[in-house]
Amino acid sequence: MKISRDDATTWAGWFKALGDPTRILILHHLATECRAMTTGEIVDALDVGQSTVSHHLHILGETCFVHVERVGTASWWRINERCMACFPSAAELIMGRLPQSVPWDEPATAACGPGGNC
């Protein structure tokens, strides 16, 4: 199976977003907490500065790994389950392996990528 340039571009953005240990820690924390969290809660849990966490959350949001809901002055961050479910299948496709099941109904860029339906 060939992958499209659009999918390759999207997936490259995903890997780039995961190329920082702090972003990995943020995703892991949000995933294991299984709930939306404020920026302050994430800062407290990771013992990283607020501006650093905000910067990394912005990058994770651009690649659709996380969603944000703004309520007043608070930002509530949560994992984008659909995008995270696509990621292992994308990695398999990149490696030339056809995944057992692909968790998207439409091309990956429409479901999970920049400009897509995050």
N, C-alpha and C positions, 0 to 999 in steps of 0.2 A: 504494500500500500504506500502510495506517495503522499507526502504532506504538502500542503499549500504554503506559499510564501507568507500569506496572512497568518496562518497558524504558526509558522516558524517564528514570525515576528512577535506574536503574542507570547509564545512559550519562552522566547529569549528574554522578554521582559519579566516573566515570572522568575526565571533563574537569576536574573540580575537582582530582582527584589529580594531573593532569598540569599544573596551573597554577603549578607552582613549578620554577624552573630546576634546583635541586639534585635533585629527583625525576627530572627528565628525564635528568640526567647519570648518576644511579644506574641507571636503566633501561638507558640506552645502554651503560654499562660492563658490566652483567651480560649484556646481549644480545651484545655483541661478544666478551666473554670465553668465552661458550658453556660455562659451568660454574658450579657452585655456589661461592659465595664467602662467607667469614666477614665479619662486620661490620668487623673490623680490616683485612682486605684492601681492603674498599671505602673505608674511612677513609683508608688509605695512598694508594690510587690517586687519590682525589679531593681530597686535602688539605683535608678538611672535618672538623670536630670529631666525636668519637665520639657524643656525645649528639645532635648535629644529624642525623647519618646514621641513628642508631637511630630517631629521631622520624620521619624521612621513610620509612624502611623499614616502620615500623608502619603508616603511612598507605597505602603501596603494597600492603601485605599485606591491609589491610581491604578494598580494592577488587579484590583478587585478581590484581593485576598481577604479584606475586611470591609465592612460597611460601617457607616457612622450615622447616628441620629442625633441631631442637635436639639436640645431641650433647654431653653433659656440660655444660660452661659455654659452649660455642661455639654460635652460631647460624649455620647455613649457608643462604644466600639464593640463590634461582634464579628465573629468569623463568618465569612461567606461560604457556607457549607457546600454550595454547588460548585464554586470555583475550586475549593480544596478537594472535592471528589474528582474533578477533571484532572487534577495534577498528576496522579500516578499513571493514568491512562496516557496522558501526553508524554510522559517520560518513556513509557513502553513504546509508543509510536516513534519517538525520536531514535530509539535504539533499534528500530526495525522489527519490533515484536508487535504483533497484533494483540491488543488487550482482550481479555475474555469478554468484557462488556464495557462499552463506552457510555459514561453517565450523562451524555448530552444528546439532545434530540436534534440539534442543529449544529452547524459548524462551531468549533470551540471558540472562535473569535466572537461570535454573536452571543454566546452564553457567558463567557468568562473573561473576555479580554478588554483591553482599552477600547473605549467607544462602544463596547458591547452592553448587554443588559445585565449590569452588575446588580 
